[in-house]
């Protein structure tokens, strides 16, 4: 899966969690929490959605590494292609 495909999948999962968010306006290096109104349940559902969409196991200790769009794509790329 390419970085562009991973990015698209991340945005799709985010769109399912926060359908009111303007995903096209997301800045890659800025925290999701600072850009869209995600609470802790939304964050957990986001991780669950990523696992369901990509089959990647994400340990709880790694959740902070998914804080931005760019970091999320980088993390998932590394986990999918060890």
Phi and psi in radians as a Rosetta constraint file:
Dihedral C 1 N 2 CA 2 C 2 CIRCULARHARMONIC -1.372 0.35
Dihedral N 2 CA 2 C 2 N 3 CIRCULARHARMONIC 2.908 0.35
Dihedral C 2 N 3 CA 3 C 3 CIRCULARHARMONIC -1.052 0.35
Dihedral N 3 CA 3 C 3 N 4 CIRCULARHARMONIC -0.685 0.35
Dihedral C 3 N 4 CA 4 C 4 CIRCULARHARMONIC -1.114 0.35
Dihedral N 4 CA 4 C 4 N 5 CIRCULARHARMONIC -0.700 0.35
Dihedral C 4 N 5 CA 5 C 5 CIRCULARHARMONIC -1.185 0.35
Dihedral N 5 CA 5 C 5 N 6 CIRCULARHARMONIC -0.688 0.35
Dihedral C 5 N 6 CA 6 C 6 CIRCULARHARMONIC -1.095 0.35
Dihedral N 6 CA 6 C 6 N 7 CIRCULARHARMONIC -0.775 0.35
Dihedral C 6 N 7 CA 7 C 7 CIRCULARHARMONIC -1.035 0.35
Dihedral N 7 CA 7 C 7 N 8 CIRCULARHARMONIC -0.790 0.35
Dihedral C 7 N 8 CA 8 C 8 CIRCULARHARMONIC -1.071 0.35
Dihedral N 8 CA 8 C 8 N 9 CIRCULARHARMONIC -0.735 0.35
Dihedral C 8 N 9 CA 9 C 9 CIRCULARHARMONIC -1.138 0.35
Dihedral N 9 CA 9 C 9 N 10 CIRCULARHARMONIC -0.753 0.35
Dihedral C 9 N 10 CA 10 C 10 CIRCULARHARMONIC -1.031 0.35
Dihedral N 10 CA 10 C 10 N 11 CIRCULARHARMONIC -0.780 0.35
Dihedral C 10 N 11 CA 11 C 11 CIRCULARHARMONIC -1.150 0.35
Dihedral N 11 CA 11 C 11 N 12 CIRCULARHARMONIC -0.646 0.35
Dihedral C 11 N 12 CA 12 C 12 CIRCULARHARMONIC -1.111 0.35
Dihedral N 12 CA 12 C 12 N 13 CIRCULARHARMONIC -0.766 0.35
Dihedral C 12 N 13 CA 13 C 13 CIRCULARHARMONIC -1.122 0.35
Dihedral N 13 CA 13 C 13 N 14 CIRCULARHARMONIC -0.755 0.35
Dihedral C 13 N 14 CA 14 C 14 CIRCULARHARMONIC -1.063 0.35
Dihedral N 14 CA 14 C 14 N 15 CIRCULARHARMONIC -0.697 0.35
Dihedral C 14 N 15 CA 15 C 15 CIRCULARHARMONIC -1.098 0.35
Dihedral N 15 CA 15 C 15 N 16 CIRCULARHARMONIC -0.584 0.35
Dihedral C 15 N 16 CA 16 C 16 CIRCULARHARMONIC -1.208 0.35
Dihedral N 16 CA 16 C 16 N 17 CIRCULARHARMONIC -0.622 0.35
Dihedral C 16 N 17 CA 17 C 17 CIRCULARHARMONIC -1.393 0.35
Dihedral N 17 CA 17 C 17 N 18 CIRCULARHARMONIC -0.701 0.35
Dihedral C 17 N 18 CA 18 C 18 CIRCULARHARMONIC -2.290 0.35
Dihedral N 18 CA 18 C 18 N 19 CIRCULARHARMONIC 1.291 0.35
Dihedral C 18 N 19 CA 19 C 19 CIRCULARHARMONIC -1.099 0.35
Dihedral N 19 CA 19 C 19 N 20 CIRCULARHARMONIC -0.351 0.35
Dihedral C 19 N 20 CA 20 C 20 CIRCULARHARMONIC -1.454 0.35
Dihedral N 20 CA 20 C 20 N 21 CIRCULARHARMONIC -0.173 0.35
Dihedral C 20 N 21 CA 21 C 21 CIRCULARHARMONIC -1.297 0.35
Dihedral N 21 CA 21 C 21 N 22 CIRCULARHARMONIC 2.514 0.35
Dihedral C 21 N 22 CA 22 C 22 CIRCULARHARMONIC -1.538 0.35
Dihedral N 22 CA 22 C 22 N 23 CIRCULARHARMONIC 1.535 0.35
Dihedral C 22 N 23 CA 23 C 23 CIRCULARHARMONIC -1.178 0.35
Dihedral N 23 CA 23 C 23 N 24 CIRCULARHARMONIC -0.468 0.35
Dihedral C 23 N 24 CA 24 C 24 CIRCULARHARMONIC -1.171 0.35
Dihedral N 24 CA 24 C 24 N 25 CIRCULARHARMONIC -0.386 0.35
Dihedral C 24 N 25 CA 25 C 25 CIRCULARHARMONIC -1.640 0.35
Dihedral N 25 CA 25 C 25 N 26 CIRCULARHARMONIC 0.022 0.35
Dihedral C 25 N 26 CA 26 C 26 CIRCULARHARMONIC -1.120 0.35
Dihedral N 26 CA 26 C 26 N 27 CIRCULARHARMONIC 2.346 0.35
Dihedral C 26 N 27 CA 27 C 27 CIRCULARHARMONIC -1.647 0.35
Dihedral N 27 CA 27 C 27 N 28 CIRCULARHARMONIC 2.278 0.35
Dihedral C 27 N 28 CA 28 C 28 CIRCULARHARMONIC -1.027 0.35
Dihedral N 28 CA 28 C 28 N 29 CIRCULARHARMONIC -0.582 0.35
Dihedral C 28 N 29 CA 29 C 29 CIRCULARHARMONIC -1.746 0.35
Dihedral N 29 CA 29 C 29 N 30 CIRCULARHARMONIC 0.090 0.35
Dihedral C 29 N 30 CA 30 C 30 CIRCULARHARMONIC -1.838 0.35
Dihedral N 30 CA 30 C 30 N 31 CIRCULARHARMONIC 2.406 0.35
Dihedral C 30 N 31 CA 31 C 31 CIRCULARHARMONIC -0.910 0.35
Dihedral N 31 CA 31 C 31 N 32 CIRCULARHARMONIC 2.429 0.35
Dihedral C 31 N 32 CA 32 C 32 CIRCULARHARMONIC -0.983 0.35
Dihedral N 32 CA 32 C 32 N 33 CIRCULARHARMONIC -0.735 0.35
Dihedral C 32 N 33 CA 33 C 33 CIRCULARHARMONIC -1.086 0.35
Dihedral N 33 CA 33 C 33 N 34 CIRCULARHARMONIC -0.543 0.35
Dihedral C 33 N 34 CA 34 C 34 CIRCULARHARMONIC -1.382 0.35
Dihedral N 34 CA 34 C 34 N 35 CIRCULARHARMONIC -0.339 0.35
Dihedral C 34 N 35 CA 35 C 35 CIRCULARHARMONIC -1.812 0.35
Dihedral N 35 CA 35 C 35 N 36 CIRCULARHARMONIC -0.627 0.35
Dihedral C 35 N 36 CA 36 C 36 CIRCULARHARMONIC -2.306 0.35
Dihedral N 36 CA 36 C 36 N 37 CIRCULARHARMONIC 2.706 0.35
Dihedral C 36 N 37 CA 37 C 37 CIRCULARHARMONIC -1.448 0.35
Dihedral N 37 CA 37 C 37 N 38 CIRCULARHARMONIC 1.456 0.35
Dihedral C 37 N 38 CA 38 C 38 CIRCULARHARMONIC -1.807 0.35
Dihedral N 38 CA 38 C 38 N 39 CIRCULARHARMONIC 2.205 0.35
Dihedral C 38 N 39 CA 39 C 39 CIRCULARHARMONIC -1.668 0.35
Dihedral N 39 CA 39 C 39 N 40 CIRCULARHARMONIC -3.087 0.35
Dihedral C 39 N 40 CA 40 C 40 CIRCULARHARMONIC -1.138 0.35
Dihedral N 40 CA 40 C 40 N 41 CIRCULARHARMONIC -0.602 0.35
Dihedral C 40 N 41 CA 41 C 41 CIRCULARHARMONIC -1.177 0.35
Dihedral N 41 CA 41 C 41 N 42 CIRCULARHARMONIC -0.702 0.35
Dihedral C 41 N 42 CA 42 C 42 CIRCULARHARMONIC -1.065 0.35
Dihedral N 42 CA 42 C 42 N 43 CIRCULARHARMONIC -0.732 0.35
Dihedral C 42 N 43 CA 43 C 43 CIRCULARHARMONIC -1.093 0.35
Dihedral N 43 CA 43 C 43 N 44 CIRCULARHARMONIC -0.735 0.35
Dihedral C 43 N 44 CA 44 C 44 CIRCULARHARMONIC -1.138 0.35
Dihedral N 44 CA 44 C 44 N 45 CIRCULARHARMONIC -0.760 0.35
Dihedral C 44 N 45 CA 45 C 45 CIRCULARHARMONIC -1.109 0.35
Dihedral N 45 CA 45 C 45 N 46 CIRCULARHARMONIC -0.551 0.35
Dihedral C 45 N 46 CA 46 C 46 CIRCULARHARMONIC -1.112 0.35
Dihedral N 46 CA 46 C 46 N 47 CIRCULARHARMONIC -0.815 0.35
Dihedral C 46 N 47 CA 47 C 47 CIRCULARHARMONIC -1.103 0.35
Dihedral N 47 CA 47 C 47 N 48 CIRCULARHARMONIC -0.756 0.35
Dihedral C 47 N 48 CA 48 C 48 CIRCULARHARMONIC -1.082 0.35
Dihedral N 48 CA 48 C 48 N 49 CIRCULARHARMONIC -0.727 0.35
Dihedral C 48 N 49 CA 49 C 49 CIRCULARHARMONIC -1.117 0.35
Dihedral N 49 CA 49 C 49 N 50 CIRCULARHARMONIC -0.695 0.35
Dihedral C 49 N 50 CA 50 C 50 CIRCULARHARMONIC -1.106 0.35
Dihedral N 50 CA 50 C 50 N 51 CIRCULARHARMONIC -0.750 0.35
Dihedral C 50 N 51 CA 51 C 51 CIRCULARHARMONIC -1.069 0.35
Dihedral N 51 CA 51 C 51 N 52 CIRCULARHARMONIC -0.783 0.35
Dihedral C 51 N 52 CA 52 C 52 CIRCULARHARMONIC -1.132 0.35
Dihedral N 52 CA 52 C 52 N 53 CIRCULARHARMONIC -0.701 0.35
Dihedral C 52 N 53 CA 53 C 53 CIRCULARHARMONIC -1.327 0.35
Dihedral N 53 CA 53 C 53 N 54 CIRCULARHARMONIC -0.588 0.35
Dihedral C 53 N 54 CA 54 C 54 CIRCULARHARMONIC -2.037 0.35
Dihedral N 54 CA 54 C 54 N 55 CIRCULARHARMONIC -0.225 0.35
Dihedral C 54 N 55 CA 55 C 55 CIRCULARHARMONIC 1.235 0.35
Dihedral N 55 CA 55 C 55 N 56 CIRCULARHARMONIC 0.397 0.35
Dihedral C 55 N 56 CA 56 C 56 CIRCULARHARMONIC -1.713 0.35
Dihedral N 56 CA 56 C 56 N 57 CIRCULARHARMONIC 2.190 0.35
Dihedral C 56 N 57 CA 57 C 57 CIRCULARHARMONIC -1.379 0.35
Dihedral N 57 CA 57 C 57 N 58 CIRCULARHARMONIC 2.231 0.35
Dihedral C 57 N 58 CA 58 C 58 CIRCULARHARMONIC -2.097 0.35
Dihedral N 58 CA 58 C 58 N 59 CIRCULARHARMONIC 1.855 0.35
Dihedral C 58 N 59 CA 59 C 59 CIRCULARHARMONIC -1.127 0.35
Dihedral N 59 CA 59 C 59 N 60 CIRCULARHARMONIC 2.584 0.35
Dihedral C 59 N 60 CA 60 C 60 CIRCULARHARMONIC -0.968 0.35
Dihedral N 60 CA 60 C 60 N 61 CIRCULARHARMONIC -0.605 0.35
Dihedral C 60 N 61 CA 61 C 61 CIRCULARHARMONIC -1.088 0.35
Dihedral N 61 CA 61 C 61 N 62 CIRCULARHARMONIC -0.382 0.35
Dihedral C 61 N 62 CA 62 C 62 CIRCULARHARMONIC -1.617 0.35
Dihedral N 62 CA 62 C 62 N 63 CIRCULARHARMONIC -0.101 0.35
Dihedral C 62 N 63 CA 63 C 63 CIRCULARHARMONIC -0.906 0.35
Dihedral N 63 CA 63 C 63 N 64 CIRCULARHARMONIC -0.719 0.35
Dihedral C 63 N 64 CA 64 C 64 CIRCULARHARMONIC -1.071 0.35
Dihedral N 64 CA 64 C 64 N 65 CIRCULARHARMONIC -0.374 0.35
Dihedral C 64 N 65 CA 65 C 65 CIRCULARHARMONIC -1.323 0.35
Dihedral N 65 CA 65 C 65 N 66 CIRCULARHARMONIC -0.071 0.35
Dihedral C 65 N 66 CA 66 C 66 CIRCULARHARMONIC -1.868 0.35
Dihedral N 66 CA 66 C 66 N 67 CIRCULARHARMONIC 0.436 0.35
Dihedral C 66 N 67 CA 67 C 67 CIRCULARHARMONIC -1.302 0.35
Dihedral N 67 CA 67 C 67 N 68 CIRCULARHARMONIC -0.467 0.35
Dihedral C 67 N 68 CA 68 C 68 CIRCULARHARMONIC -2.198 0.35
Dihedral N 68 CA 68 C 68 N 69 CIRCULARHARMONIC 2.857 0.35
Dihedral C 68 N 69 CA 69 C 69 CIRCULARHARMONIC -1.087 0.35
Dihedral N 69 CA 69 C 69 N 70 CIRCULARHARMONIC -0.831 0.35
Dihedral C 69 N 70 CA 70 C 70 CIRCULARHARMONIC -1.101 0.35
Dihedral N 70 CA 70 C 70 N 71 CIRCULARHARMONIC -0.786 0.35
Dihedral C 70 N 71 CA 71 C 71 CIRCULARHARMONIC -1.125 0.35
Dihedral N 71 CA 71 C 71 N 72 CIRCULARHARMONIC -0.666 0.35
Dihedral C 71 N 72 CA 72 C 72 CIRCULARHARMONIC -1.112 0.35
Dihedral N 72 CA 72 C 72 N 73 CIRCULARHARMONIC -0.826 0.35
Dihedral C 72 N 73 CA 73 C 73 CIRCULARHARMONIC -1.106 0.35
Dihedral N 73 CA 73 C 73 N 74 CIRCULARHARMONIC -0.752 0.35
Dihedral C 73 N 74 CA 74 C 74 CIRCULARHARMONIC -1.086 0.35
Dihedral N 74 CA 74 C 74 N 75 CIRCULARHARMONIC -0.799 0.35
Dihedral C 74 N 75 CA 75 C 75 CIRCULARHARMONIC -1.070 0.35
Dihedral N 75 CA 75 C 75 N 76 CIRCULARHARMONIC -0.844 0.35
Dihedral C 75 N 76 CA 76 C 76 CIRCULARHARMONIC -1.139 0.35
Dihedral N 76 CA 76 C 76 N 77 CIRCULARHARMONIC -0.645 0.35
Dihedral C 76 N 77 CA 77 C 77 CIRCULARHARMONIC -1.082 0.35
Dihedral N 77 CA 77 C 77 N 78 CIRCULARHARMONIC -0.757 0.35
Dihedral C 77 N 78 CA 78 C 78 CIRCULARHARMONIC -1.169 0.35
Dihedral N 78 CA 78 C 78 N 79 CIRCULARHARMONIC -0.667 0.35
Dihedral C 78 N 79 CA 79 C 79 CIRCULARHARMONIC -1.256 0.35
Dihedral N 79 CA 79 C 79 N 80 CIRCULARHARMONIC -0.543 0.35
Dihedral C 79 N 80 CA 80 C 80 CIRCULARHARMONIC -1.427 0.35
Dihedral N 80 CA 80 C 80 N 81 CIRCULARHARMONIC -0.452 0.35
Dihedral C 80 N 81 CA 81 C 81 CIRCULARHARMONIC -2.214 0.35
Dihedral N 81 CA 81 C 81 N 82 CIRCULARHARMONIC 1.201 0.35
